[in-house]
């Protein structure tokens, strides 16, 4: 191949010469095909479909919801474990049951999550807890507060 006919774009058996003309095969001196635009479009489409097939599939809306719920649950378990450690309790003494309510609040220049959640103690008795934490709680340092609610504590998470 001469430098005058050098190509910078090769797509399978179709290539583009230095003058933006499409050619087929390895014969760089051949004249451009009469169907070059259609052929180029077909090759481009096949390459694009091949690239898309290599992409990881996006999770379904249901799977995204499950992942979100699991992240929330893990944050509350971290808050509960923080409470247990601060109160010299065994981590196995408290079991997370379910979140009842969650709100986001803005305070002290940052966004926080307030959550009311149900915990089962080692005696099997359910207790409502309150936690304040950073929205993406992944470690104990993200927990501002976690405490059981008294029976006279009631109302919405605020």
C-alpha atoms as an extended CHARMM CRD file, in Angstrom:
* protein
*
       158  EXT
         1         1  UNK       CA              0.0000000000        0.0000000000        0.0000000000  PROA      1               0.0000000000
         2         2  UNK       CA              1.4360000000        3.3660000000       -0.9800000000  PROA      2               0.0000000000
         3         3  UNK       CA              1.4850000000        6.2490000000        1.4540000000  PROA      3               0.0000000000
         4         4  UNK       CA             -0.9080000000        8.1240000000       -0.8520000000  PROA      4               0.0000000000
         5         5  UNK       CA             -3.4500000000        5.3940000000       -0.3210000000  PROA      5               0.0000000000
         6         6  UNK       CA             -2.7100000000        4.9020000000        3.3900000000  PROA      6               0.0000000000
         7         7  UNK       CA             -5.7540000000        4.4600000000        5.5100000000  PROA      7               0.0000000000
         8         8  UNK       CA             -6.5210000000        5.5370000000        9.0230000000  PROA      8               0.0000000000
         9         9  UNK       CA             -9.8650000000        3.7550000000        9.2890000000  PROA      9               0.0000000000
        10        10  UNK       CA            -10.2470000000        0.0450000000        8.6040000000  PROA      10              0.0000000000
        11        11  UNK       CA            -13.5510000000       -1.7600000000        9.2160000000  PROA      11              0.0000000000
        12        12  UNK       CA            -13.2150000000       -5.4510000000        8.4270000000  PROA      12              0.0000000000
        13        13  UNK       CA            -12.9330000000       -5.6990000000        4.6560000000  PROA      13              0.0000000000
        14        14  UNK       CA            -14.0150000000       -2.1120000000        4.0310000000  PROA      14              0.0000000000
        15        15  UNK       CA            -11.5510000000        0.7310000000        4.4290000000  PROA      15              0.0000000000
        16        16  UNK       CA            -11.5230000000        4.4770000000        3.9440000000  PROA      16              0.0000000000
        17        17  UNK       CA             -8.7120000000        5.8930000000        1.8430000000  PROA      17              0.0000000000
        18        18  UNK       CA             -7.0040000000        9.2430000000        2.3460000000  PROA      18              0.0000000000
        19        19  UNK       CA             -9.6690000000       10.9090000000        0.2360000000  PROA      19              0.0000000000
        20        20  UNK       CA            -12.6080000000        9.5840000000        2.3090000000  PROA      20              0.0000000000
        21        21  UNK       CA            -13.5810000000        7.0490000000       -0.3450000000  PROA      21              0.0000000000
        22        22  UNK       CA            -14.7080000000        3.5840000000        0.7220000000  PROA      22              0.0000000000
        23        23  UNK       CA            -12.9540000000        0.5430000000       -0.7000000000  PROA      23              0.0000000000
        24        24  UNK       CA            -13.5080000000       -3.2020000000       -0.3420000000  PROA      24              0.0000000000
        25        25  UNK       CA            -10.9780000000       -5.9550000000        0.3060000000  PROA      25              0.0000000000
        26        26  UNK       CA             -7.1890000000       -5.6910000000        0.2230000000  PROA      26              0.0000000000
        27        27  UNK       CA             -6.9270000000       -4.1020000000       -3.2210000000  PROA      27              0.0000000000
        28        28  UNK       CA             -6.0650000000       -0.5210000000       -2.3440000000  PROA      28              0.0000000000
        29        29  UNK       CA             -6.1020000000        0.4840000000       -6.0160000000  PROA      29              0.0000000000
        30        30  UNK       CA             -9.6610000000       -0.7010000000       -6.5760000000  PROA      30              0.0000000000
        31        31  UNK       CA            -12.3040000000        1.8260000000       -7.3850000000  PROA      31              0.0000000000
        32        32  UNK       CA            -14.8430000000        2.6290000000       -4.7130000000  PROA      32              0.0000000000
        33        33  UNK       CA            -17.8670000000        0.3370000000       -4.6580000000  PROA      33              0.0000000000
        34        34  UNK       CA            -21.2020000000        1.6030000000       -5.9320000000  PROA      34              0.0000000000
        35        35  UNK       CA            -22.8510000000        0.3900000000       -2.6980000000  PROA      35              0.0000000000
        36        36  UNK       CA            -20.2150000000        1.8220000000       -0.3930000000  PROA      36              0.0000000000
        37        37  UNK       CA            -22.5230000000        3.9470000000        1.7220000000  PROA      37              0.0000000000
        38        38  UNK       CA            -24.8760000000        1.0230000000        2.4040000000  PROA      38              0.0000000000
        39        39  UNK       CA            -21.9370000000       -1.3280000000        3.0200000000  PROA      39              0.0000000000
        40        40  UNK       CA            -20.2680000000        1.1410000000        5.3470000000  PROA      40              0.0000000000
        41        41  UNK       CA            -23.5470000000        1.6260000000        7.2260000000  PROA      41              0.0000000000
        42        42  UNK       CA            -23.9660000000       -2.1430000000        7.5910000000  PROA      42              0.0000000000
        43        43  UNK       CA            -20.4020000000       -2.5590000000        8.8550000000  PROA      43              0.0000000000
        44        44  UNK       CA            -20.7900000000        0.3590000000       11.2590000000  PROA      44              0.0000000000
        45        45  UNK       CA            -24.0790000000       -1.0260000000       12.5830000000  PROA      45              0.0000000000
        46        46  UNK       CA            -22.5470000000       -4.4900000000       13.0730000000  PROA      46              0.0000000000
        47        47  UNK       CA            -19.6000000000       -2.9550000000       14.9570000000  PROA      47              0.0000000000
        48        48  UNK       CA            -21.9390000000       -0.8800000000       17.1480000000  PROA      48              0.0000000000
        49        49  UNK       CA            -24.0830000000       -3.9360000000       17.9420000000  PROA      49              0.0000000000
        50        50  UNK       CA            -20.9370000000       -5.9070000000       18.8090000000  PROA      50              0.0000000000
        51        51  UNK       CA            -19.8150000000       -3.1170000000       21.1720000000  PROA      51              0.0000000000
        52        52  UNK       CA            -23.2480000000       -3.0160000000       22.8330000000  PROA      52              0.0000000000
        53        53  UNK       CA            -23.1880000000       -6.7820000000       23.3330000000  PROA      53              0.0000000000
        54        54  UNK       CA            -19.9270000000       -6.4380000000       25.2770000000  PROA      54              0.0000000000
        55        55  UNK       CA            -21.4400000000       -3.8810000000       27.6680000000  PROA      55              0.0000000000
        56        56  UNK       CA            -22.6040000000       -5.1350000000       31.0510000000  PROA      56              0.0000000000
        57        57  UNK       CA            -26.3760000000       -5.2790000000       31.2880000000  PROA      57              0.0000000000
        58        58  UNK       CA            -28.1070000000       -2.6430000000       33.4130000000  PROA      58              0.0000000000
        59        59  UNK       CA            -29.8460000000       -4.0110000000       36.4910000000  PROA      59              0.0000000000
        60        60  UNK       CA            -33.6310000000       -4.1840000000       36.4460000000  PROA      60              0.0000000000
        61        61  UNK       CA            -35.6670000000       -1.6260000000       38.4290000000  PROA      61              0.0000000000
        62        62  UNK       CA            -36.5030000000       -4.3890000000       40.9190000000  PROA      62              0.0000000000
        63        63  UNK       CA            -32.8110000000       -5.2010000000       41.3980000000  PROA      63              0.0000000000
        64        64  UNK       CA            -31.9900000000       -1.5090000000       41.8690000000  PROA      64              0.0000000000
        65        65  UNK       CA            -34.7100000000       -1.2880000000       44.5430000000  PROA      65              0.0000000000
        66        66  UNK       CA            -33.3000000000       -4.3830000000       46.2720000000  PROA      66              0.0000000000
        67        67  UNK       CA            -29.7910000000       -2.9050000000       46.2400000000  PROA      67              0.0000000000
        68        68  UNK       CA            -31.0730000000        0.3910000000       47.6730000000  PROA      68              0.0000000000
        69        69  UNK       CA            -32.9640000000       -1.4210000000       50.4420000000  PROA      69              0.0000000000
        70        70  UNK       CA            -29.8940000000       -3.5170000000       51.2680000000  PROA      70              0.0000000000
        71        71  UNK       CA            -27.6910000000       -0.3860000000       51.5270000000  PROA      71              0.0000000000
        72        72  UNK       CA            -30.2390000000        1.1930000000       53.8830000000  PROA      72              0.0000000000
        73        73  UNK       CA            -30.4000000000       -1.9900000000       55.9660000000  PROA      73              0.0000000000
        74        74  UNK       CA            -26.6010000000       -2.1830000000       56.2090000000  PROA      74              0.0000000000
        75        75  UNK       CA            -26.4490000000        1.4470000000       57.3740000000  PROA      75              0.0000000000
        76        76  UNK       CA            -28.9680000000        0.7160000000       60.1320000000  PROA      76              0.0000000000
        77        77  UNK       CA            -27.0820000000       -2.4140000000       61.1920000000  PROA      77              0.0000000000
        78        78  UNK       CA            -23.9210000000       -0.2820000000       61.4320000000  PROA      78              0.0000000000
        79        79  UNK       CA            -25.8370000000        2.2230000000       63.5930000000  PROA      79              0.0000000000
        80        80  UNK       CA            -27.1410000000       -0.6030000000       65.7890000000  PROA      80              0.0000000000
        81        81  UNK       CA            -23.6530000000       -2.1070000000       66.1530000000  PROA      81              0.0000000000
        82        82  UNK       CA            -22.3410000000        1.3510000000       67.0860000000  PROA      82              0.0000000000
        83        83  UNK       CA            -24.9960000000        1.5880000000       69.8020000000  PROA      83              0.0000000000
        84        84  UNK       CA            -24.0790000000       -1.8840000000       71.1090000000  PROA      84              0.0000000000
        85        85  UNK       CA            -20.3540000000       -1.0550000000       71.2590000000  PROA      85              0.0000000000
        86        86  UNK       CA            -20.9390000000        2.3010000000       72.9790000000  PROA      86              0.0000000000
        87        87  UNK       CA            -23.0730000000        0.5380000000       75.5960000000  PROA      87              0.0000000000
        88        88  UNK       CA            -20.7340000000       -2.4430000000       76.1270000000  PROA      88              0.0000000000
        89        89  UNK       CA            -23.2270000000       -4.9030000000       74.6840000000  PROA      89              0.0000000000
        90        90  UNK       CA            -22.6040000000       -7.9610000000       72.5480000000  PROA      90              0.0000000000
        91        91  UNK       CA            -23.4180000000       -7.4110000000       68.8870000000  PROA      91              0.0000000000
        92        92  UNK       CA            -25.5010000000      -10.5780000000       69.0190000000  PROA      92              0.0000000000
        93        93  UNK       CA            -27.7470000000       -9.1050000000       71.7520000000  PROA      93              0.0000000000
        94        94  UNK       CA            -29.5780000000       -6.9450000000       69.2070000000  PROA      94              0.0000000000
        95        95  UNK       CA            -31.1250000000       -7.9950000000       65.9180000000  PROA      95              0.0000000000
        96        96  UNK       CA            -32.3150000000       -5.5730000000       63.2520000000  PROA      96              0.0000000000
        97        97  UNK       CA            -35.9010000000       -6.4050000000       62.2440000000  PROA      97              0.0000000000
        98        98  UNK       CA            -37.1640000000       -3.6760000000       59.9080000000  PROA      98              0.0000000000
        99        99  UNK       CA            -37.1370000000        0.0170000000       59.1860000000  PROA      99              0.0000000000
       100       100  UNK       CA            -40.4050000000        1.7660000000       59.9520000000  PROA      100             0.0000000000
       101       101  UNK       CA            -39.7540000000        5.3040000000       58.7530000000  PROA      101             0.0000000000
       102       102  UNK       CA            -36.9370000000        7.3140000000       57.1720000000  PROA      102             0.0000000000
       103       103  UNK       CA            -36.5080000000       11.0230000000       56.4690000000  PROA      103             0.0000000000
       104       104  UNK       CA            -33.6640000000       13.1830000000       55.3010000000  PROA      104             0.0000000000
       105       105  UNK       CA            -32.9370000000       16.3860000000       57.1760000000  PROA      105             0.0000000000
       106       106  UNK       CA            -30.5160000000       19.2180000000       56.5870000000  PROA      106             0.0000000000
       107       107  UNK       CA            -28.5860000000       20.3940000000       59.6040000000  PROA      107             0.0000000000
       108       108  UNK       CA            -25.1480000000       21.6230000000       60.6080000000  PROA      108             0.0000000000
       109       109  UNK       CA            -24.3060000000       22.2320000000       56.9590000000  PROA      109             0.0000000000
       110       110  UNK       CA            -24.9140000000       18.6560000000       55.8470000000  PROA      110             0.0000000000
       111       111  UNK       CA            -27.6220000000       16.1800000000       54.9260000000  PROA      111             0.0000000000
       112       112  UNK       CA            -28.5330000000       13.5040000000       57.4890000000  PROA      112             0.0000000000
       113       113  UNK       CA            -30.8940000000       10.5470000000       57.6220000000  PROA      113             0.0000000000
       114       114  UNK       CA            -33.3090000000       10.0910000000       60.5230000000  PROA      114             0.0000000000
       115       115  UNK       CA            -34.6820000000        6.5890000000       60.8500000000  PROA      115             0.0000000000
       116       116  UNK       CA            -37.0400000000        4.7670000000       63.1890000000  PROA      116             0.0000000000
       117       117  UNK       CA            -36.4730000000        1.0250000000       63.0960000000  PROA      117             0.0000000000
       118       118  UNK       CA            -37.5140000000       -2.0500000000       64.9910000000  PROA      118             0.0000000000
       119       119  UNK       CA            -34.9430000000       -4.1470000000       66.8730000000  PROA      119             0.0000000000
       120       120  UNK       CA            -35.3780000000       -7.4480000000       68.6560000000  PROA      120             0.0000000000
       121       121  UNK       CA            -33.4050000000       -7.8540000000       71.8880000000  PROA      121             0.0000000000
       122       122  UNK       CA            -31.9120000000      -11.0840000000       73.2240000000  PROA      122             0.0000000000
       123       123  UNK       CA            -35.1100000000      -11.4900000000       75.2740000000  PROA      123             0.0000000000
       124       124  UNK       CA            -37.1280000000      -11.4790000000       72.0310000000  PROA      124             0.0000000000
       125       125  UNK       CA            -38.8810000000       -8.2350000000       72.9470000000  PROA      125             0.0000000000
       126       126  UNK       CA            -39.1780000000       -5.7030000000       70.0840000000  PROA      126             0.0000000000
       127       127  UNK       CA            -37.8820000000       -2.1800000000       70.7150000000  PROA      127             0.0000000000
       128       128  UNK       CA            -38.1430000000        0.8660000000       68.4710000000  PROA      128             0.0000000000
       129       129  UNK       CA            -34.8020000000        2.6300000000       67.8390000000  PROA      129             0.0000000000
       130       130  UNK       CA            -33.9280000000        6.0260000000       66.3900000000  PROA      130             0.0000000000
       131       131  UNK       CA            -30.7600000000        6.6940000000       64.3860000000  PROA      131             0.0000000000
       132       132  UNK       CA            -29.2490000000        9.8060000000       62.8450000000  PROA      132             0.0000000000
       133       133  UNK       CA            -26.5160000000        9.1410000000       60.3200000000  PROA      133             0.0000000000
       134       134  UNK       CA            -24.9670000000       10.2930000000       57.0740000000  PROA      134             0.0000000000
       135       135  UNK       CA            -26.9890000000        9.2440000000       53.9910000000  PROA      135             0.0000000000
       136       136  UNK       CA            -24.3100000000        6.8250000000       52.7800000000  PROA      136             0.0000000000
       137       137  UNK       CA            -23.5440000000        5.2330000000       56.1390000000  PROA      137             0.0000000000
       138       138  UNK       CA            -20.7560000000        2.6810000000       55.6280000000  PROA      138             0.0000000000
       139       139  UNK       CA            -18.8200000000        2.9200000000       58.9000000000  PROA      139             0.0000000000
       140       140  UNK       CA            -19.2730000000        3.7760000000       62.5710000000  PROA      140             0.0000000000
       141       141  UNK       CA            -17.9810000000        7.3160000000       62.0250000000  PROA      141             0.0000000000
       142       142  UNK       CA            -21.0420000000        8.0050000000       59.8600000000  PROA      142             0.0000000000
       143       143  UNK       CA            -23.3920000000        7.4080000000       62.8130000000  PROA      143             0.0000000000
       144       144  UNK       CA            -24.2670000000       10.5770000000       64.7520000000  PROA      144             0.0000000000
       145       145  UNK       CA            -26.7330000000        8.9890000000       67.1570000000  PROA      145             0.0000000000
       146       146  UNK       CA            -28.4520000000        5.6630000000       67.7390000000  PROA      146             0.0000000000
       147       147  UNK       CA            -30.7110000000        5.0830000000       70.7280000000  PROA      147             0.0000000000
       148       148  UNK       CA            -33.7880000000        3.1330000000       71.7680000000  PROA      148             0.0000000000
       149       149  UNK       CA            -37.0020000000        5.1200000000       71.9690000000  PROA      149             0.0000000000
       150       150  UNK       CA            -38.9550000000        5.2150000000       75.2010000000  PROA      150             0.0000000000
       151       151  UNK       CA            -42.6040000000        4.2060000000       75.2270000000  PROA      151             0.0000000000
       152       152  UNK       CA            -43.6470000000        7.8540000000       75.5760000000  PROA      152             0.0000000000
       153       153  UNK       CA            -41.5540000000        8.8110000000       72.5110000000  PROA      153             0.0000000000
       154       154  UNK       CA            -43.8490000000        8.9020000000       69.5340000000  PROA      154             0.0000000000
       155       155  UNK       CA            -44.3410000000       10.7100000000       66.2770000000  PROA      155             0.0000000000
       156       156  UNK       CA            -42.6910000000       10.8490000000       62.9200000000  PROA      156             0.0000000000
       157       157  UNK       CA            -38.9760000000       10.8200000000       62.2190000000  PROA      157             0.0000000000
       158       158  UNK       CA            -37.8440000000       14.4360000000       62.1140000000  PROA      158             0.0000000000
